[in-house]
Every structure is written in C-alpha cells, then in structure tokens.
Amino acid sequence: MTRPPTAAQRRVIDAADPVTGRLRGTEYQLAALVKRGLAFRHPRPPHDHFLTPTGHRIREEAPRRDTPAVTEVAPASAGATGVFAARVGGEEEIPAAGPARTREVHSAWQGLLELRRMTNTDGAMDRPCGWERTHLVQAAALALEAAGHRPADGGGSGGGYRVRATPQPEAVAVREPDGDALRACAATLEKAGWQVGEHTEPRTGARYLLASPRRT
C-alpha cells in the first residue's frame, strides 16, 4: 500500500472489532479495502470481511485524532474507552463484575479463537495467532480472565494476577502472590497455546511466570 486510506476507509478500519478485526461497511468500501490489502473476505459463509495484519497495523499506528489512545501494557477497561479490554490486573478503573462482563469476556475469547482459525495458516485454534504476538499482554490477560482467574485490584494489596510486558521479545510476565493460583495460571496459558516457565525474582524471591506464544 502506497497511499493512506481515505477518510471513509479510515472510519471503517477504526470501527473494526478490536479482537477479530471484523469489518462493517458498504460492499464498495470493503472491496476497496480488500484491493488495497487491508482486508480479506472470508471464504466461508456469511463471507464477512476482516482486517489483514497490515490493516491492523494501520489501525494501531495512526489512530484517528478523536479516538482515545489505549496503552498496551495496562489497557483501560471497556467502560473507560468503549472498547473491550481484558483485565491485566492492577487497573485503576475496574469494569463492573457480573453477567454482562462474563458475556463480554466469553465473546472476546470466542472471537479470538475464530481469529486463530482464520489467520493461522493451518487453521489451528490451539496456538496463538499473529494478532496475539503483537498484543502479548492483552492476549495473555484474555486467556486468564476467560478461564475465570481473578485479576489483582488497583490497590496493590491482596491476591490476583498481573500481566505485564517484559524486555524480552514475545514474552510477558505473570505475577500472582498465591503459589497455587500462579500454577493454575500457568496451566491455563499452556492450554491456550503459550510456553510457560516459572522463575524467581532475584531480589525478593517471589515466583512469577514468563510466557511466550507457542509457534508449533
């Protein structure tokens, strides 16, 4: 792609589902995005359109000026931005718990599994896809929240998981003060297609997980 998307195309891209990249627009708009390599038409009915990795990158690298920025390390809650974000633990603004949140998380996880099926070359749903490799914290947090693990609150006290970025490429750290809960987080991530190792903080002796998306 040599030219930036038009204003109308940009609106369609910005309105894409934040997890699956599913698009809504006129047939002309969607066809134009496909022609420019920003979207693809799913071969199976109902033949919905989804962002390609390039389309996702355009959406994230040049957000519209009227679109609130969402930090990668500690994404805001759905209530703060109007966009779903998994709980990474330790947020200041916490989405209300209850059936609505449970449905949101379940829907996001099912959408992510569908994204794996569509974008992994072999259609595999048991290992992370490209989107997860560029959104490590959100992807790991979604796997944990969808499995029912409890995220830490914003007060810094008590239990609950915290998912954070690390200097290592394609790796996140997961901390949970309760040892059994930490091991349960490890089992969940492994089941979700992540490679997980348990490590010890040199200064504090606290145990934590280092998790990376599995490639094969």
Order of alpha helices (4+ residues) and beta strands (2+ residues): alpha-alpha-beta-beta-alpha-alpha-alpha-alpha-alpha-beta-beta-alpha-beta-beta
